[in-house]
Amino acid sequence: MLRAEDNELLTRTGPLTGMGQLFRRFWLPVLLSEELPQPDCPPVRLQVMGEKLLAFRDTSNRVGLIEPHCAHRGANLFWGRNEQNGIRCAFHGWKYDFQGRCLEMPTVPKNEAYEKLRGEARLKSYPTQEAGGYVWAYMGPAEHMPPLPEFEFMKLPRANTFVSKKLQQCNWAQACEGALDTAHFSFLHMSVGEDDDDDRAMKIMNQSEAAASGDKNRVRWMKNDGMPRFSITEHEAGLLMGAARTADNDDLYWRLSQFMMPSHALAPSTFPGENYHGQTFVPIDDELCWIYTYTWNPERPLTNMERERFSKGHTVHANVDKNYVPIRNRENDYLIDRDEQKHVSFTGITGVSEQDACVQDSQGFIADRTREMLGPTDLGIVRFRRMILEQTKALLNKGQEPPAAGKPESYMIRAGGTVAHSSKPLAEVMTLRFGNPIGRAQPTPAQH
């Protein structure tokens, strides 16, 4: 469990909060690039960590992220004209560039005071960069702005990647913890019935790499061992979390996940040759977040069939509407089928992502961690909380910047699964699987 004050610190991300200040020391995805499909296209309203903002792509293809209200009379620039490298207010024609600088004030005489007033009309703005199909923003102090993190999927050709996003109707931290809690796969995503020969489980798990590959052993090992043993290793970007289940003979089935500061998680399902998956959890406010999801294959382009499956909900990707709201959500009880839950699947809910969302949302918009009863399979959650709370307190009390922000190369890591003899420790298992004890990605032909 957490003390009430630590739960408050963990979950609140507004501009004046400790966690909010920590998040603002990192680059975070705030939009899909496809939401601003071309120069001078319509602007997009968004909210990030409690701040309402406006994004637009200008004539020169630069993305501006600015406060949404005109300095003149406060009209919302969402209704403005995106034209000639700036967005022009529809009320009186004041115009602003991608950095929030006022370019024109048609209602003000061009006398000796004009330039001074124009300088004072500058709007708050945040730096942006585009990479990997996302618009990334940095919302912290300019003097501490770090380089963009170097995720592997951002280094690959777009043909090798697929990105999406979905709305999550709960606080960012419990959604992130859900991704790091790999013990739940033995229950939440499984079929029911002792006479099951695993075909039913494979059908229910049709969003998983194990099912797509036809590997029934992985399903069987997870069903038979619901209490994985965890080993945790801290590294420059965050935490490596290894969960070992009993396999066949003297082997263990390892599911190896990664957490990277402040809110990135890599999924533990990938065997050699399969696709890799990751998620980034970005607060909208304290009770809602966006989950940015990404799939990549360093060895080959993704197929059209794979892209179609991802777009309709597969692995970390959800089936969403045009506003990126999941079709199965809190308001419609995730379209749960109670008869299917009784006879077929553990949840009666379709989709791995949707099953995750249901249980995470069910903890409340903000989970009360003071009432938890944690056990051995929660070790990864405990270490995640310890790391992020310690770094938040170090920033608040000592002015100590989070180390990972300044080490973009430390994000070039992988997560996945493997089978190894029970005598091998985590570092050796990682080296056998990835060629490195913490999973540093090795360059492939697609990255050159």
N, C-alpha and C positions, 0 to 999 in steps of 0.2 A: 504494500500500500504506500501511498504518498501522504505527506502532511498536506493540509488544506492550502497552506501558503505556497508549497511547491507545485501543487496541481494548478493553482492560479497562475503561477509563473510560467508553467509549461504551456498553458492553453491560450493565454492572452497575447495577441500579436499586433495590437494597435501601435501607432507611432510613438507613444510615450511609455510603452511597456518594455520590460527587459527582453522578453523573447522577440518582440517586434524589432528591437534594436539589433539583436543577433541576426535575425533573418535579413535585415537590411544591409548586412556586411557581405552578402553573397549575391551573385547574379541568379535570378530566378526566371523561369518561363512565365510569361504573362498572357500570351496569345499563341495560337497557331498562325504561322505565316499566311496560311490560306484564308484567314479571316480578313486580311487586308490584301486581296488578290492582285491588285495592280495600282500603279501610280494614280493619284487623284480619285481613288475609289471612296465610297462612303466611309466616314469615321466609325469607330467602335467604342461604345461605352464599356468600361470595366471597373472592377473594384479589386484592390489588392491590399490585404492586411488593413482593412478598414478605410482605405483612402479611395475615394471615387475619382477616376481619371478618364481621359479621353485619348485614344490612339488613332493616328491617321498616317497614311503613306503619302508622301508629297510627290511632286512632279519628278524629282530627282531620285525617287525610290527610297528615300530615307524615312524611317519610322519615327514619328514624334509621339511622346507619352507626356501629356501635359495635364494640369488641372483644368477642369472642363468649363469654368465660368469666365466669361469676358471681363477684363478689368474695368470696363466702362460702366455697365449697369448690371453685370452679373448674369446676362443671358447665357444659356447653355450652348456651347459651341458644337454640340452634337447636331444641332440644326443648321450649322454653318455650311458654307461652300468651300470644298477642298479644291483649291485652284492655284496655279502658278506658285508652287513651293510655299504654300501657306494655307491656313484655314481662316476664312473670313466670316465674322459674326453676321448672322442674318438680321440682327436688330439695327445696327448703325454702321456696319461695314468695317469695323476694326479688324485687323488681320494679324495673325501670329504664325511664326515659323515653327519648325520641328523642335526647336530648343526653347519655345515659349516666348521668344523675343517678339515684341510688337513691331510690325513692319509698316503699318499704315494706320492713321487715325483720320478718316475723311471728314469727321465732324469737328475737327480742331484746326484753328487757323495756323498756318505755317509761319509763325513768328519766332522770336528769339527763345521762347519758352517751349516750343514744339518738341525739340529733340530731348530736352530734359524730361518732359512729361512722357514721351514715348519710351524712354529708358525705364521710367518708374512703372510703366504698364506691363512689364515683363511678368509672365506667368511661371509658376513653379513647373519644372520639367525634370524628367529622369532620363539618363542615358540608356540607349537601347542598342542591341546587336542582334543579328539574325544568324542562327546556326542550327543545323539539324532539323529544319522544318518549324522551328519555334522563333518567336520574338522574345528575347531575354531582356530584362531590365535590372538596373542597379539602383536601389532606392536609399543608399546609405550616404555617409559623408564623402564628399569628393576626394578628400585627402587620403581616404582609405580604400578607394576603388580598386578591386583586384582584377586580374585577368579573368577571362571567361573560362569556366571549368572545361577540361578536355575529355569529355565523355567519348567512348569509342564510336557510338552511333553518329556523332557529329563529324567524325573524320572520314566517314564512308560515303560513297556515291549514294545519291537519293534512291537509286534503284535497289539498294541493299537495305533500305530502312522503311518503316511505316510508323507514323505518329498519329496520335489522337488525343482527345481529352474528354473528361466527363465531370459533371457536377456531383459532388458528394455532400450529403445533407447532414454533416456533423463536423465537429472540430477537427482540424488538421492532424492533431497528435494521435487520436484514436484510429484514424484511417491509416496513418503511417505505422503505428504499432501493429495493426492488422496485417500489414504486408510483411512485417518482421517476425510475426508469430507463425512460424512454419509448422508447428505442432498441430494446428487446427486442420490441416489437410487430411488427416486420418479420419476426420468426422464430417466437417462442414461440406466437403466436396465429394462425399462418398455415397454409394448405393447402400441399400439395406437388405437384409435377408441372409441367413447363414448358408443357404443352398446356392448362393450366387457363385457362378463360375468366373466372375470378373468381366464377362461381356457386358453385363448391365452397368457395371462401374465404368467401363470404358465409354459406353454411350453417354452416361451422365457427365463424365469428365471430357466431353468432346471438345472442350475449349483448351485442353492441356496438351503440352508437347508429348507427354507419355502416351496419351491416347492417339494422337496424330501419328506417332511412330509405330503404333501397334505393340508397344512394350507392356505386356500385362504384368510382368514381374514387379515393376515399380508400383503399380496399383496394389498388387497383393501385399508387398512389403509394408506399404503405408496402412493398409487395412488391418494387417496383423499386428502392427506395433504402433500403438497410439501414444507412446511415451518416449520420444527420441531423447538421446543424451546430447547435451549441448557443450560445444567448446567455442570460446570467444577469443578473438585476437584483435587488439586495437592496432590501427595503422594510421597513416597520415591523413587520410580522408575521413575515416570513421571507424567502422567495426566490421570484421569478418565474423559471420555466425555460421558454425557448422553444426548440423543436426544429424546424428547417426542413428539409424534404425537397423534392427536385425534383418539380415538378408538370408541367403542360403549358405549352408556349410559354415565356415568360419568368417564369412564376409559381413561387412556392414554397408548399408545403403546410405550414402551421405547426400544431404541436400544443403548446399552451400550458398548462403545469401550474403548480400552486402548492404550496409547502411553507410551513406555518405552525408556529411553535414551540408545544409541543415535539415534536409527533408527528402533525400533521394534513397530509393531502395531498388536493388536488383533481385530478380526472382531466382529461386534455387532449382528450377526444373530442367535446365538445359543440359543434355548430353552432347558429346561431340557430333558435329554436323547439324545440330538442330538450331533453331532461332533463339536468340537471347532477348530478354524482356526486362524492362525497368519502369519505374514510376517516380514522379516527383509530386509532392503534396504542397500546394500553394494556398495559404489562407485567403479567402475572400473577406470574411470577418471571423468572429470567434465561433460561429455556429455553422459555417459553410466553407467548403474549400473546392478548388479545382484539382483534379488528379490528371496530370499530363503523363501519357503512357507512350512508350516507345518500344519498338521491336526492331532488331537488326540481325543481319547475318554477315559476318566478316568475310565469308568465303564465296558467296554467290548472291546474285540479285534475288529478291523475293518474287515468287510466282504470282500471276494474276489470281489464281485460286486462293493463295494465302492472303493476298490483299482483300479479296472479297470477303473471306471469312473474318478477318480482323475488322473490317468496316461494319460487319453485322454483329460483332461481339464474339471474341475468341481470346483465350488466355487473359491478359491484363486489360484488353479492350472491351468496352461495354457497347451494347446496342443502344444508340442514343438518337434523339430527334434533332432537328435542324439547329436547336439552341444548345446542343450538347448535354441535354438532360436525359438520363437513362430512361428508356421506355418502362422498365420496372424500377419503381422508386418508392420512397416513403409514403407518398400520397395514395398510391394504389396497392399498398401492401405487397409490392414486388411481384404482383400477380401470382401469389403463392397458390399452389394446388395441393390441398390437404390430403386428397386421396393419393396423389403421387407420393407425398411425404410419408404416408402410412405404409405404402406397398413398394415404392421404387427407390426414391432418393431420400437422403437425410434431411433435406430442407423443403422439397417440393417447389423449389425456385430454379428457374432456368438460367444458367450462366455463372461461371466462376466469379466474374467481377460483380455480378448482381448478388450472389450469395455472400460475398465479402461485405458488400455495402449494407445488406440487411442487418447482419449481426453487429457491424460497427455502428450503424445508425441507431440500433436498438439500445445501445449503451446510454443514449441520451444525446442531445445536441453537444453537450460537454460532459464527458464521463466523470463521475465522482470516484476518483481513485483512492479516497480515504476509506472506502468500504470493501476494497478488494481482498482476496485471499490468494496470494500468489504461490506457485509451486515450482518444482524443478524445471518444467518446460517453459517457464517464463524468464529464464535467465537472460535471454536476448533483450527482452523488454526492459528488465532492470538495468542492464548495461547501457542501453540507449538512453533511458531517462537520466542516468547518472552523468553520461557524457554531455548531453545537451544542457542540462541544468548547471553543471559545473562550469561550462564555457560561458553560459549566460551570466552567471554570478561573477566570473572572472572579468567579463567585459564591464559589468555594472560597477563592481567594487574596486577593480584594479586598473581599468582601462585597457585590459589585455585583449588584443584582437584575436578572433578565432583562427588558429593556425592553418586549417584546411583552406581558408579563403585565398591565401597567398600561394597555394601549391596546386595550380590547375592540373599539372601532370599526374597528381595522385588520384584523380578521378578516372584514369584510364585503366579500369579493372573489370574483371568479369565475375559472374556468379553462375552456378549450375550444379549438376548432379554427377555422381560417379559411384562405383562400387569398389571397395578396397578391403584388404584383409583387416580383421579386427585389431591386429597388433600395431597398425600404423596410426600415428598421431595426426592431428589436423594439418600441420605444416607439410608433412610428407604427402598426405592425401592431396592437398592443393598443388604441390609440386608435380605429382603424377598427373593430375587432371589438367593443370594450366601451365606447367613449366615454371611456376613461381609460388613461393609459400603464402602469398596473400592474394594471388590471382591477377597480377599485373598482365594486361593484354599484350600479347606478342604481335608485332606487325604482320599483316597478311598481304597478299598481292593486291587485294581490293583497296588497301590503304596507301598504296604507293602511287 
